[in-house]
């Protein structure tokens, strides 16, 4: 198995396990806020990992471009959903914690807007003279 194949396998397993874990936790008690946010956190990781596996594993530049564009949406929301999960788990309810959380989500929203208008991210390009990203 090549290094690229290991990378694609790791990304694929990450996507499947985090999505599965997020669903298990969410479905255990869908009305509990912690379960909802942890489910979104897990979905964000899966949203990053699955298209990233396509980005690095395909030989098609068009597929790599589309998958790379999709993957960044997940990446943008990993940090705020993680922080939100930590705050809910620890019971952090102070005004400072709420303001920090709001700030993180707002920054992520700005990054999402920049990404959707291509002001933040660029399409993948060849690395080390190998097809589009790696091979």
CORBEL-V91835 format. One record per backbone hydrogen bond with DSSP energy under -1.0 kcal/mol. NH is the residue of the N-H (numbers start at 1). CO is the residue of the C=O. E is the energy in kcal/mol with one decimal. If there is no record, write none. Layout:
NH,CO,E / NH,CO,E
//
This chain:
6,2,-2.2 / 7,3,-2.3 / 8,4,-2.7 / 9,5,-2.6 / 10,6,-2.8 / 11,7,-2.4 / 12,8,-2.5 / 13,9,-2.9 / 14,10,-2.4 / 15,11,-2.4 / 16,12,-2.5 / 17,13,-2.9 / 18,14,-2.4 / 19,15,-2.0 / 20,16,-2.4 / 21,17,-2.9 / 22,18,-2.5 / 23,19,-2.2 / 24,20,-2.5 / 25,21,-2.6 / 26,22,-2.6 / 27,23,-3.0 / 28,24,-1.2 / 32,29,-1.7 / 36,32,-2.0 / 37,33,-2.6 / 38,34,-2.7 / 39,35,-2.1 / 40,36,-1.9 / 41,37,-2.6 / 42,38,-2.7 / 43,39,-2.3 / 44,40,-2.3 / 45,41,-1.9 / 46,42,-2.5 / 47,43,-2.9 / 48,44,-1.5 / 49,45,-2.9 / 50,46,-2.4 / 52,48,-1.6 / 53,49,-2.0 / 54,50,-1.4 / 55,51,-2.7 / 56,52,-2.3 / 57,53,-1.5 / 58,54,-1.6 / 64,60,-2.4 / 65,61,-2.6 / 66,62,-2.3 / 67,63,-2.9 / 68,64,-2.5 / 69,65,-2.1 / 70,66,-2.1 / 71,67,-2.7 / 72,68,-1.3 / 73,70,-1.2 / 75,71,-1.9 / 76,72,-2.3 / 78,75,-1.1 / 81,77,-1.5 / 82,78,-2.1 / 83,79,-2.7 / 84,80,-2.4 / 85,81,-2.1 / 86,82,-2.5 / 87,83,-2.8 / 88,84,-2.5 / 89,85,-2.4 / 90,86,-2.3 / 92,87,-1.9 / 98,94,-2.4 / 99,95,-2.4 / 100,96,-2.6 / 101,97,-2.5 / 102,98,-2.5 / 103,99,-2.6 / 104,100,-2.6 / 105,101,-2.4 / 106,102,-2.6 / 107,103,-2.7 / 108,104,-2.3 / 109,105,-2.3 / 110,106,-2.4 / 111,107,-2.8 / 112,108,-2.5 / 113,109,-2.3 / 114,110,-2.7 / 115,111,-2.7 / 116,112,-2.9 / 117,113,-1.3 / 118,115,-1.8 / 119,114,-3.1 / 120,114,-1.0 / 130,127,-1.5 / 133,131,-1.9
//
